Amino acid sequence: MQNGHGQYNVGGVLLPRPFKVRRLGHFGFNLAQLEEGVRFYTQLLGFRLTDELNLSKIPELQKMLAGLQDPRLFFTSHGSDHHALLLAHKSLGAIFGDDAGSPDVTINQITWQLGTLEEVVNAYQFFKEKGIEIRRVGRDMPGSNWHVYIRDPDGHTIELYYGIEQVGWTRHSKPMAMYYRRFDQAPSLPQMSEAMEIEDALQKKIDITSGHRPTEDLPNTYNVGGVLLPRPFKVTRIGPVGLFVQDVSRAEAFYTEMLGFVKTEEVNFKGRRCVFLRNGTEHHSLGLFSRELRQELGLSAHTTCMTFGAEVGSYEQLRSAVHFFQEKGARLVEGIPPELHPGIDYAAHVQDPDGHCIQLYYYMEQVGWDGKPRPKEQRRVVKGEWPEALEPLSDTYVDQTFQGPLG
């Protein structure tokens, strides 16, 4: 409920919107080369396949999916969240309208996490009042996250969600028999907890350990911080996301005014504004770039995704990841200068089989209580050969704690 001063009570704190974005929860690509892409993200980058859904087996979607070249959705994760990266065929975007703003929108979703289910429901009402098209609301399976879907001005699908299924030590995802708690409308409040859902499933005699469990047949030969892994690095976090947009000011207004992002800084690169926004203590969660820079940077013209970030656990792992991708014959991108990723010092960029640019890094500048980023003259200068080891900064290794074992 909005008060007389245009503020909303969000968990006892008055905010300009009835929700607060906490972090990038998950992200998705629509791929022309789906099989090759799944191999790239799982075998090379190390995301774990947590579920696979064949949309053609859903009766109410069969007629709509007549033109879909591949009906499979692949859910992958780097941690305990059911999915951090969703992969689908590019034809999915044309059928479900994810490329409504432009045929080069190959991002099938950018998903931001809120703090409570109540915030999701209130966000739904907020967007309705603002005249923003609601694409979907309810709860999806697999993943079990409650959500509301909208679009940004360039046609990118934005999901705000609360909660996501957690995949535990046995690596089993929820079985399909538990999908009866799926919703296609805004839920009434309160809803039962996840613990209550498990008890309900047990009462229904559902085998809760009968869901998908991945197997990995790659040899574990690399010593990563004392643990044997199939790669010499571990992705510990996703984001930031970089977007090529038609109008940087229009996109900036949408993400700040509608979603509550905060501008950390902007860069003038060859006469064009580049804007960096955050929703937490990280320097930026989202970068907005003019589409005119796409060709100039030598990036793929088929996508509005400039970069998708994948943070690894250490500088040593980042250096090892570069050598690993070189040995595997992956395409490394050399044309993205450091001024286009402020707040990140050392970064490497590698392309997936479709040409999407993945940004590998180990460090993200943190913004403190005063809301100010580090002055540019105090940032680390990156040039020439990468040293074997670095002197620490005041916020080195304070931006993340990876929960759980590395593998």
C-alpha positions as CSV (number, residue, x, y, z in Angstrom):
1,M,0.0,0.0,0.0
2,Q,1.4,3.4,-1.1
3,N,1.4,6.1,1.6
4,G,0.6,9.8,1.2
5,H,4.3,10.5,0.2
6,G,4.4,8.1,-2.7
7,Q,6.3,5.5,-0.7
8,Y,5.7,1.8,-0.1
9,N,6.4,-0.3,3.0
10,V,8.8,-3.0,2.0
11,G,9.5,-5.2,5.0
12,G,9.2,-2.2,7.3
13,V,11.3,0.2,5.2
14,L,9.8,2.9,3.1
15,L,10.8,2.7,-0.6
16,P,9.7,4.3,-3.9
17,R,8.5,1.0,-5.2
18,P,6.8,-1.9,-3.4
19,F,9.8,-4.2,-4.1
20,K,13.6,-4.2,-4.1
21,V,15.7,-6.1,-6.6
22,R,18.5,-8.0,-4.7
23,R,20.6,-9.6,-7.4
24,L,20.7,-11.2,-10.9
25,G,19.0,-14.6,-10.2
26,H,19.3,-16.3,-13.6
27,F,19.6,-15.5,-17.3
28,G,18.8,-17.2,-20.6
29,F,19.9,-17.5,-24.2
30,N,18.0,-18.6,-27.3
31,L,20.6,-20.4,-29.4
32,A,20.7,-21.3,-33.1
33,Q,23.2,-24.0,-32.3
34,L,21.5,-25.5,-29.2
35,E,23.4,-28.8,-28.9
36,E,26.8,-27.0,-29.4
37,G,25.7,-24.3,-26.9
38,V,24.8,-26.8,-24.3
39,R,28.1,-28.5,-24.6
40,F,29.9,-25.1,-24.4
41,Y,28.1,-24.0,-21.2
42,T,28.3,-27.4,-19.5
43,Q,31.5,-29.1,-20.5
44,L,33.7,-25.9,-21.0
45,L,32.2,-23.3,-18.7
46,G,31.1,-25.8,-16.1
47,F,27.4,-25.2,-15.6
48,R,25.6,-28.3,-14.3
49,L,22.5,-29.6,-16.1
50,T,19.8,-29.7,-13.5
51,D,16.7,-30.3,-15.6
52,E,15.5,-30.7,-19.2
53,L,12.0,-29.9,-20.2
54,N,10.4,-30.9,-23.6
55,L,7.7,-28.2,-24.2
56,S,6.0,-30.4,-26.9
57,K,4.9,-32.7,-24.1
58,I,2.8,-29.9,-22.5
59,P,-0.7,-30.3,-24.1
60,E,-1.8,-26.7,-24.0
61,L,1.4,-25.6,-25.8
62,Q,1.4,-28.1,-28.7
63,K,-0.5,-26.0,-31.2
64,M,1.5,-22.9,-30.4
65,L,4.8,-24.8,-30.8
66,A,4.2,-26.1,-34.3
67,G,7.0,-24.0,-35.7
68,L,9.5,-24.6,-33.0
69,Q,12.6,-26.3,-34.4
70,D,13.7,-27.8,-31.0
71,P,11.2,-27.9,-28.1
72,R,13.7,-28.6,-25.4
73,L,14.7,-26.3,-22.5
74,F,18.0,-26.9,-20.7
75,F,18.3,-25.7,-17.1
76,T,21.8,-25.3,-15.8
77,S,23.4,-24.0,-12.6
78,H,26.8,-23.3,-11.1
79,G,25.6,-23.6,-7.5
80,S,22.5,-24.7,-5.5
81,D,19.9,-22.6,-7.3
82,H,17.9,-24.9,-9.6
83,H,19.1,-22.8,-12.5
84,A,21.3,-19.8,-13.2
85,L,21.4,-20.2,-17.0
86,L,18.5,-21.4,-19.2
87,L,19.2,-22.5,-22.8
88,A,16.6,-22.9,-25.6
89,H,16.5,-22.9,-29.3
90,K,16.4,-19.5,-31.1
91,S,13.0,-20.2,-32.7
92,L,11.5,-20.1,-29.2
93,G,12.0,-16.3,-29.2
94,A,9.9,-15.8,-32.4
95,I,7.1,-18.0,-31.0
96,F,6.8,-16.5,-27.5
97,G,7.6,-13.0,-28.6
98,D,11.0,-12.5,-26.8
99,D,12.3,-10.9,-30.0
100,A,9.3,-8.5,-30.1
101,G,11.5,-5.4,-30.0
102,S,14.0,-6.6,-32.5
103,P,14.8,-9.9,-34.3
104,D,18.3,-9.8,-32.8
105,V,17.0,-10.3,-29.2
106,T,18.5,-13.7,-28.4
107,I,18.2,-13.2,-24.6
108,N,15.2,-15.3,-23.5
109,Q,15.1,-13.8,-20.1
110,I,16.9,-11.5,-17.6
111,T,15.7,-12.5,-14.1
112,W,16.1,-10.4,-11.0
113,Q,15.5,-11.7,-7.5
114,L,13.3,-10.0,-5.0
115,G,13.2,-10.6,-1.2
116,T,9.7,-12.0,-0.6
117,L,6.7,-13.5,-2.4
118,E,4.7,-10.4,-1.2
119,E,7.1,-8.2,-3.2
120,V,6.4,-10.2,-6.3
121,V,2.6,-9.8,-5.9
122,N,3.1,-6.1,-5.2
123,A,5.3,-5.6,-8.2
124,Y,2.6,-7.2,-10.3
125,Q,0.1,-4.6,-9.1
126,F,2.7,-1.8,-9.4
127,F,3.3,-2.6,-13.1
128,K,-0.4,-2.8,-13.8
129,E,-0.9,0.6,-12.3
130,K,2.0,2.0,-14.4
131,G,0.4,0.6,-17.6
132,I,3.3,-1.9,-18.2
133,E,2.3,-5.0,-20.1
134,I,2.3,-8.1,-17.9
135,R,3.5,-11.0,-19.9
136,R,3.1,-13.7,-17.3
137,V,2.5,-14.0,-13.6
138,G,2.4,-17.0,-11.3
139,R,4.8,-19.9,-10.7
140,D,6.8,-22.0,-13.2
141,M,8.2,-25.4,-13.1
142,P,11.0,-26.5,-13.2
143,G,12.5,-24.2,-10.6
144,S,9.4,-23.4,-8.5
145,N,10.0,-19.7,-8.5
146,W,7.1,-17.3,-8.1
147,H,7.3,-14.5,-10.7
148,V,6.0,-11.7,-12.8
149,Y,7.3,-11.1,-16.4
150,I,7.4,-7.8,-18.2
151,R,9.5,-6.4,-21.1
152,D,12.1,-3.6,-21.2
153,P,11.9,-0.9,-24.0
154,D,14.1,-3.0,-26.3
155,G,12.0,-6.1,-26.1
156,H,14.1,-8.0,-23.5
157,T,12.0,-10.2,-21.2
158,I,12.4,-9.2,-17.6
159,E,11.4,-11.6,-14.8
160,L,11.2,-10.6,-11.2
161,Y,10.9,-13.6,-8.8
162,Y,11.0,-14.7,-5.3
163,G,12.6,-18.0,-4.2
164,I,13.9,-20.7,-6.4
165,E,14.2,-24.4,-5.9
166,Q,17.4,-25.4,-4.2
167,V,19.3,-28.5,-5.4
168,G,21.0,-30.1,-2.5
169,W,23.9,-32.5,-1.9
170,T,22.3,-35.4,-3.7
171,R,21.9,-33.3,-6.9
172,H,18.3,-34.3,-7.4
173,S,15.9,-31.7,-8.7
174,K,12.2,-31.8,-7.9
175,P,10.3,-34.6,-9.7
176,M,7.7,-33.7,-12.3
177,A,5.1,-35.3,-10.0
178,M,5.5,-32.2,-7.7
179,Y,4.6,-29.8,-10.5
180,Y,1.0,-29.7,-9.3
181,R,1.9,-26.5,-7.4
182,R,2.4,-24.5,-10.6
183,F,0.4,-21.3,-10.9
184,D,-0.8,-19.3,-14.0
185,Q,-2.1,-16.3,-12.1
186,A,-1.1,-14.0,-9.3
187,P,-1.3,-16.1,-6.1
188,S,-3.3,-15.3,-3.1
189,L,-1.2,-14.7,0.1
190,P,0.0,-16.4,2.1
191,Q,1.1,-19.6,0.3
192,M,2.5,-22.7,1.9
193,S,6.3,-22.9,2.5
194,E,8.7,-25.2,0.6
195,A,8.9,-27.4,3.7
196,M,5.1,-27.8,3.7
197,E,5.2,-28.6,0.0
198,I,7.6,-31.5,0.6
199,E,5.4,-32.8,3.4
200,D,2.4,-32.6,1.1
201,A,4.3,-34.5,-1.6
202,L,5.3,-37.2,0.8
203,Q,1.6,-37.5,2.0
204,K,0.7,-38.0,-1.7
205,K,3.3,-40.9,-1.9
206,I,5.5,-39.0,-4.3
207,D,9.2,-40.2,-4.5
208,I,10.8,-36.8,-3.9
209,T,14.2,-38.2,-5.0
210,S,13.0,-39.3,-8.4
211,G,13.8,-36.0,-10.2
212,H,16.7,-35.3,-12.5
213,R,20.2,-36.0,-11.3
214,P,23.1,-35.0,-13.6
215,T,26.1,-37.1,-14.3
216,E,29.4,-35.7,-15.4
217,D,31.8,-38.0,-17.3
218,L,34.7,-35.6,-17.6
219,P,37.8,-36.5,-15.7
220,N,38.5,-34.5,-12.5
221,T,42.1,-33.7,-13.1
222,Y,42.6,-30.0,-12.1
223,N,43.6,-28.9,-8.6
224,V,41.3,-25.9,-7.9
225,G,42.1,-24.6,-4.4
226,G,42.7,-28.1,-3.1
227,V,39.7,-29.8,-4.9
228,L,39.8,-31.9,-8.0
229,L,37.6,-30.5,-10.8
230,P,37.1,-31.1,-14.5
231,R,38.3,-27.5,-15.2
232,P,41.0,-25.3,-13.7
233,F,38.3,-22.8,-12.5
234,K,34.9,-22.6,-10.9
235,V,32.1,-20.2,-11.8
236,T,31.0,-18.7,-8.5
237,R,28.5,-16.1,-9.6
238,I,26.7,-14.8,-12.7
239,G,26.5,-11.2,-14.0
240,P,26.8,-8.4,-14.8
241,V,24.8,-8.3,-18.0
242,G,25.7,-5.9,-20.8
243,L,23.0,-4.9,-23.3
244,F,23.1,-3.1,-26.6
245,V,20.0,-0.8,-26.7
246,Q,18.4,1.5,-29.2
247,D,18.3,4.5,-26.8
248,V,20.6,4.4,-23.8
249,S,18.6,7.2,-22.0
250,R,15.3,5.4,-22.5
251,A,16.7,2.1,-21.2
252,E,18.3,3.9,-18.3
253,A,15.0,5.5,-17.3
254,F,13.2,2.2,-17.4
255,Y,15.7,0.3,-15.2
256,T,16.0,3.2,-12.7
257,E,12.4,4.4,-12.5
258,M,10.5,1.1,-13.0
259,L,12.9,-1.4,-11.4
260,G,14.9,0.8,-9.0
261,F,18.4,0.3,-10.3
262,V,20.9,2.9,-9.2
263,K,23.4,4.5,-11.6
264,T,27.0,4.0,-10.5
265,E,28.7,5.8,-13.3
266,E,28.7,6.5,-17.0
267,V,31.5,6.4,-19.5
268,N,31.8,8.3,-22.8
269,F,33.3,5.9,-25.3
270,K,34.0,7.3,-28.7
271,G,31.3,9.9,-28.3
272,R,28.6,7.5,-27.0
273,R,27.2,7.2,-23.5
274,C,27.7,3.9,-21.7
275,V,25.7,3.6,-18.4
276,F,26.4,1.2,-15.5
277,L,23.7,0.4,-13.0
278,R,23.6,-1.6,-9.8
279,N,21.1,-3.1,-7.4
280,G,23.5,-4.2,-4.6
281,T,27.0,-3.4,-3.5
282,E,28.6,-4.5,-6.8
283,H,29.8,-1.7,-9.1
284,H,27.3,-2.7,-11.7
285,S,24.7,-5.4,-12.3
286,L,23.8,-4.0,-15.8
287,G,25.6,-2.1,-18.5
288,L,23.7,-0.2,-21.2
289,F,25.5,0.4,-24.5
290,S,24.5,1.9,-27.8
291,R,23.9,-0.6,-30.6
292,E,26.2,1.5,-32.7
293,L,29.1,0.2,-30.7
294,R,28.4,-3.5,-31.6
295,Q,30.2,-3.5,-35.0
296,E,32.9,-1.2,-33.8
297,L,33.8,-3.7,-31.0
298,G,33.8,-6.6,-33.4
299,L,30.9,-8.3,-31.6
300,S,28.2,-10.4,-33.2
301,A,25.5,-8.5,-35.0
302,H,22.9,-11.2,-34.3
303,T,22.4,-10.4,-30.6
304,T,21.7,-7.5,-28.3
305,C,23.7,-9.1,-25.6
306,M,27.1,-7.3,-25.3
307,T,28.4,-9.5,-22.5
308,F,27.2,-12.1,-19.9
309,G,29.4,-12.1,-16.9
310,A,30.7,-15.3,-15.2
311,E,32.8,-14.6,-12.1
312,V,35.4,-17.2,-11.1
313,G,36.8,-17.8,-7.6
314,S,40.2,-16.2,-7.9
315,Y,42.7,-14.3,-10.1
316,E,44.7,-17.5,-10.4
317,Q,41.5,-19.3,-11.7
318,L,40.9,-16.5,-14.2
319,R,44.4,-16.9,-15.6
320,S,44.0,-20.7,-15.8
321,A,40.6,-20.2,-17.5
322,V,42.1,-18.2,-20.3
323,H,44.7,-20.9,-20.9
324,F,42.0,-23.6,-20.7
325,F,39.8,-21.9,-23.3
326,Q,42.8,-21.4,-25.6
327,E,43.7,-25.1,-25.4
328,K,40.1,-26.0,-26.2
329,G,40.1,-23.9,-29.3
330,A,37.4,-21.4,-28.1
331,R,37.1,-18.0,-29.7
332,L,38.6,-15.3,-27.4
333,V,37.5,-11.7,-27.9
334,E,40.3,-9.1,-27.7
335,G,38.5,-5.9,-28.7
336,I,36.7,-4.9,-25.4
337,P,38.8,-2.2,-23.7
338,P,38.9,-2.0,-19.8
339,E,37.0,1.3,-19.9
340,L,33.9,-0.6,-20.9
341,H,34.0,-2.7,-17.8
342,P,34.7,-0.2,-15.0
343,G,34.8,-1.9,-11.6
344,I,36.3,-5.0,-13.1
345,D,40.0,-4.9,-13.6
346,Y,41.3,-8.1,-15.2
347,A,38.7,-9.7,-17.6
348,A,38.8,-12.2,-20.5
349,H,36.1,-12.6,-23.1
350,V,35.2,-15.8,-24.9
351,Q,32.4,-16.5,-27.4
352,D,29.9,-19.3,-27.3
353,P,29.2,-21.2,-30.6
354,D,26.4,-18.6,-31.5
355,G,28.8,-15.7,-30.9
356,H,27.5,-14.5,-27.5
357,C,30.3,-12.9,-25.5
358,I,31.0,-14.3,-22.1
359,Q,32.9,-12.1,-19.7
360,L,35.2,-14.0,-17.3
361,Y,36.5,-12.0,-14.3
362,Y,37.5,-12.5,-10.7
363,Y,36.9,-9.1,-9.0
364,M,34.1,-6.6,-8.9
365,E,34.5,-3.2,-7.1
366,Q,32.2,-2.8,-4.2
367,V,30.2,0.3,-3.4
368,G,29.9,1.1,0.3
369,W,27.5,2.9,2.6
370,D,28.0,6.3,1.0
371,G,27.0,5.0,-2.5
372,K,30.1,6.2,-4.2
373,P,32.4,4.1,-6.5
374,R,36.1,4.2,-6.2
375,P,37.6,7.3,-8.0
376,K,38.9,6.4,-11.4
377,E,42.4,7.5,-10.6
378,Q,42.6,5.0,-7.7
379,R,41.6,2.0,-9.8
380,R,44.1,-0.7,-11.0
381,V,45.5,0.0,-14.4
382,V,45.4,-3.1,-16.7
383,K,47.7,-3.2,-19.6
384,G,50.2,-5.5,-21.2
385,E,51.0,-9.0,-19.9
386,W,49.0,-10.2,-16.9
387,P,51.2,-10.6,-13.8
388,E,51.4,-14.0,-12.1
389,A,50.1,-12.4,-8.8
390,L,48.5,-9.1,-7.8
391,E,48.7,-6.7,-4.9
392,P,45.3,-6.7,-3.1
393,L,42.8,-3.9,-3.2
394,S,40.7,-2.9,-0.2
395,D,37.8,-4.9,-1.6
396,T,39.6,-7.9,-3.1
397,Y,37.7,-11.1,-2.5
398,V,35.0,-9.4,-0.5
399,D,32.3,-9.4,-3.2
400,Q,31.4,-13.1,-2.9
401,T,31.3,-16.2,-0.7
402,F,30.5,-19.3,-2.7
403,Q,28.2,-21.4,-0.6
404,G,28.9,-25.1,-0.6
405,P,31.7,-27.2,-2.1
406,L,33.2,-26.3,-5.4
407,G,32.2,-29.6,-7.0
